[in-house]
Amino acid sequence: MARTPSGLFPSGPPRRPIWRELHPVTGGGVAAGAALTAAWLLLFGLLGRDVPGYAWWTVVAGGLGWAAALVLARYGDRGVATGVAIVTAGGWSIAFAVVVTRWATSSDWPLW
């Protein structure tokens, strides 16, 4: 009479599932997203002729960049999305510092 295992006392170690990311985050992807976003923000920032223009163009470019990062994070390369998001936050910080510096030196809010 052959004995079949009931599952109450397993005969070997349980098999664990193997989970792999479809799009793993790599350093090259982060660097590529960061470099392209830096160029994107620079080109949009150069469209502004003064501090308010620079600030608003940077806000618009950053908003478009973050929209692209959300799409990339969901459907594409999450490493590139990470680079885009990090550099966009840095670009917005620089624009904010420029606006605050102008505000502090002129005592007039420069954005409107």
ZADO-1210 file (C-alpha; in nm, 4 decimals, padded with zeros to 6 digits):
<atoms>
<atom x="00.0000" y="00.0000" z="00.0000" code="MET" pos="1"/>
<atom x="00.1514" y="00.3337" z="-00.1115" code="ALA" pos="2"/>
<atom x="00.1288" y="00.6233" z="00.1179" code="ARG" pos="3"/>
<atom x="00.0374" y="00.9613" z="-00.0281" code="THR" pos="4"/>
<atom x="00.1394" y="01.2724" z="00.1606" code="PRO" pos="5"/>
<atom x="-00.1549" y="01.4453" z="00.3173" code="SER" pos="6"/>
<atom x="00.0100" y="01.7854" z="00.3391" code="GLY" pos="7"/>
<atom x="-00.0101" y="01.7900" z="00.7140" code="LEU" pos="8"/>
<atom x="00.3575" y="01.7008" z="00.7406" code="PHE" pos="9"/>
<atom x="00.5314" y="01.8261" z="00.4254" code="PRO" pos="10"/>
<atom x="00.8191" y="01.6156" z="00.3017" code="SER" pos="11"/>
<atom x="01.0484" y="01.8989" z="00.1972" code="GLY" pos="12"/>
<atom x="01.0962" y="02.2703" z="00.2252" code="PRO" pos="13"/>
<atom x="00.8143" y="02.4743" z="00.0728" code="PRO" pos="14"/>
<atom x="00.8796" y="02.6375" z="-00.2614" code="ARG" pos="15"/>
<atom x="00.8807" y="03.0110" z="-00.2416" code="ARG" pos="16"/>
<atom x="00.7496" y="03.2176" z="-00.5297" code="PRO" pos="17"/>
<atom x="01.0051" y="03.4132" z="-00.7292" code="ILE" pos="18"/>
<atom x="00.9076" y="03.7747" z="-00.7877" code="TRP" pos="19"/>
<atom x="01.0956" y="03.9775" z="-01.0444" code="ARG" pos="20"/>
<atom x="01.0387" y="04.3385" z="-01.1374" code="GLU" pos="21"/>
<atom x="00.9427" y="04.4005" z="-01.4955" code="LEU" pos="22"/>
<atom x="01.1427" y="04.7225" z="-01.5027" code="HIS" pos="23"/>
<atom x="01.4068" y="04.7214" z="-01.2293" code="PRO" pos="24"/>
<atom x="01.5553" y="05.0528" z="-01.1228" code="VAL" pos="25"/>
<atom x="01.9126" y="05.0852" z="-01.2493" code="THR" pos="26"/>
<atom x="02.1721" y="05.3545" z="-01.2027" code="GLY" pos="27"/>
<atom x="02.1910" y="05.4121" z="-01.5769" code="GLY" pos="28"/>
<atom x="01.8176" y="05.4746" z="-01.5983" code="GLY" pos="29"/>
<atom x="01.8263" y="05.7194" z="-01.3086" code="VAL" pos="30"/>
<atom x="02.1217" y="05.9027" z="-01.4645" code="ALA" pos="31"/>
<atom x="01.9524" y="05.9178" z="-01.8057" code="ALA" pos="32"/>
<atom x="01.6308" y="06.0551" z="-01.6573" code="GLY" pos="33"/>
<atom x="01.8270" y="06.3087" z="-01.4532" code="ALA" pos="34"/>
<atom x="02.0327" y="06.4292" z="-01.7505" code="ALA" pos="35"/>
<atom x="01.7350" y="06.4629" z="-01.9822" code="LEU" pos="36"/>
<atom x="01.5323" y="06.6456" z="-01.7191" code="THR" pos="37"/>
<atom x="01.8178" y="06.8862" z="-01.6460" code="ALA" pos="38"/>
<atom x="01.8353" y="06.9715" z="-02.0171" code="ALA" pos="39"/>
<atom x="01.4529" y="07.0019" z="-02.0304" code="TRP" pos="40"/>
<atom x="01.4413" y="07.2433" z="-01.7363" code="LEU" pos="41"/>
<atom x="01.7342" y="07.4432" z="-01.8748" code="LEU" pos="42"/>
<atom x="01.5670" y="07.4871" z="-02.2129" code="LEU" pos="43"/>
<atom x="01.2377" y="07.5925" z="-02.0563" code="PHE" pos="44"/>
<atom x="01.4139" y="07.8209" z="-01.8072" code="GLY" pos="45"/>
<atom x="01.5892" y="07.9993" z="-02.0922" code="LEU" pos="46"/>
<atom x="01.2508" y="08.0956" z="-02.2376" code="LEU" pos="47"/>
<atom x="01.1933" y="08.3327" z="-01.9456" code="GLY" pos="48"/>
<atom x="01.3304" y="08.6831" z="-01.9971" code="ARG" pos="49"/>
<atom x="01.3122" y="08.7817" z="-01.6301" code="ASP" pos="50"/>
<atom x="01.2646" y="08.6223" z="-01.2875" code="VAL" pos="51"/>
<atom x="00.8853" y="08.5778" z="-01.3142" code="PRO" pos="52"/>
<atom x="00.9170" y="08.4317" z="-01.6625" code="GLY" pos="53"/>
<atom x="01.1924" y="08.1948" z="-01.5513" code="TYR" pos="54"/>
<atom x="00.9905" y="08.0837" z="-01.2485" code="ALA" pos="55"/>
<atom x="00.6682" y="08.0203" z="-01.4402" code="TRP" pos="56"/>
<atom x="00.8433" y="07.8371" z="-01.7236" code="TRP" pos="57"/>
<atom x="01.0198" y="07.6202" z="-01.4669" code="THR" pos="58"/>
<atom x="00.6895" y="07.5392" z="-01.2965" code="VAL" pos="59"/>
<atom x="00.5340" y="07.4428" z="-01.6319" code="VAL" pos="60"/>
<atom x="00.8354" y="07.2333" z="-01.7347" code="ALA" pos="61"/>
<atom x="00.8394" y="07.0610" z="-01.3960" code="GLY" pos="62"/>
<atom x="00.4696" y="06.9836" z="-01.4127" code="GLY" pos="63"/>
<atom x="00.5127" y="06.8254" z="-01.7547" code="LEU" pos="64"/>
<atom x="00.8176" y="06.6394" z="-01.6263" code="GLY" pos="65"/>
<atom x="00.6304" y="06.4985" z="-01.3297" code="TRP" pos="66"/>
<atom x="00.3426" y="06.3932" z="-01.5543" code="ALA" pos="67"/>
<atom x="00.5957" y="06.2056" z="-01.7664" code="ALA" pos="68"/>
<atom x="00.7478" y="06.0551" z="-01.4506" code="ALA" pos="69"/>
<atom x="00.4064" y="05.9272" z="-01.3399" code="LEU" pos="70"/>
<atom x="00.3508" y="05.7637" z="-01.6793" code="VAL" pos="71"/>
<atom x="00.7006" y="05.6149" z="-01.6746" code="LEU" pos="72"/>
<atom x="00.6567" y="05.4856" z="-01.3200" code="ALA" pos="73"/>
<atom x="00.3350" y="05.3081" z="-01.4179" code="ARG" pos="74"/>
<atom x="00.4115" y="05.1821" z="-01.7668" code="TYR" pos="75"/>
<atom x="00.7817" y="05.2320" z="-01.8351" code="GLY" pos="76"/>
<atom x="01.1196" y="05.2486" z="-01.6684" code="ASP" pos="77"/>
<atom x="01.0927" y="05.3392" z="-01.3012" code="ARG" pos="78"/>
<atom x="01.4625" y="05.4311" z="-01.2855" code="GLY" pos="79"/>
<atom x="01.4129" y="05.7031" z="-01.5449" code="VAL" pos="80"/>
<atom x="01.1016" y="05.8191" z="-01.3587" code="ALA" pos="81"/>
<atom x="01.3078" y="05.8469" z="-01.0394" code="THR" pos="82"/>
<atom x="01.5727" y="06.0586" z="-01.2124" code="GLY" pos="83"/>
<atom x="01.3062" y="06.2838" z="-01.3615" code="VAL" pos="84"/>
<atom x="01.1344" y="06.3353" z="-01.0257" code="ALA" pos="85"/>
<atom x="01.4570" y="06.4063" z="-00.8362" code="ILE" pos="86"/>
<atom x="01.5907" y="06.6626" z="-01.0828" code="VAL" pos="87"/>
<atom x="01.2497" y="06.8278" z="-01.1205" code="THR" pos="88"/>
<atom x="01.2334" y="06.8780" z="-00.7450" code="ALA" pos="89"/>
<atom x="01.5833" y="07.0255" z="-00.7545" code="GLY" pos="90"/>
<atom x="01.4914" y="07.2572" z="-01.0408" code="GLY" pos="91"/>
<atom x="01.1832" y="07.3785" z="-00.8566" code="TRP" pos="92"/>
<atom x="01.3982" y="07.4399" z="-00.5487" code="SER" pos="93"/>
<atom x="01.6390" y="07.6529" z="-00.7499" code="ILE" pos="94"/>
<atom x="01.3532" y="07.8526" z="-00.9025" code="ALA" pos="95"/>
<atom x="01.2049" y="07.9030" z="-00.5555" code="PHE" pos="96"/>
<atom x="01.5416" y="08.0259" z="-00.4245" code="ALA" pos="97"/>
<atom x="01.5688" y="08.2739" z="-00.7134" code="VAL" pos="98"/>
<atom x="01.2176" y="08.4066" z="-00.6475" code="VAL" pos="99"/>
<atom x="01.2773" y="08.4401" z="-00.2733" code="VAL" pos="100"/>
<atom x="01.6120" y="08.6121" z="-00.3306" code="THR" pos="101"/>
<atom x="01.4485" y="08.8633" z="-00.5654" code="ARG" pos="102"/>
<atom x="01.1674" y="08.9145" z="-00.3138" code="TRP" pos="103"/>
<atom x="01.4143" y="08.9694" z="-00.0295" code="ALA" pos="104"/>
<atom x="01.6229" y="09.2221" z="-00.2223" code="THR" pos="105"/>
<atom x="01.3376" y="09.4216" z="-00.3761" code="SER" pos="106"/>
<atom x="01.0640" y="09.3827" z="-00.1093" code="SER" pos="107"/>
<atom x="00.8195" y="09.3134" z="-00.3925" code="ASP" pos="108"/>
<atom x="00.6762" y="08.9711" z="-00.4758" code="TRP" pos="109"/>
<atom x="00.8036" y="08.9055" z="-00.8280" code="PRO" pos="110"/>
<atom x="00.5467" y="08.6540" z="-00.9552" code="LEU" pos="111"/>
<atom x="00.2517" y="08.8933" z="-00.9953" code="TRP" pos="112"/>
</atoms>
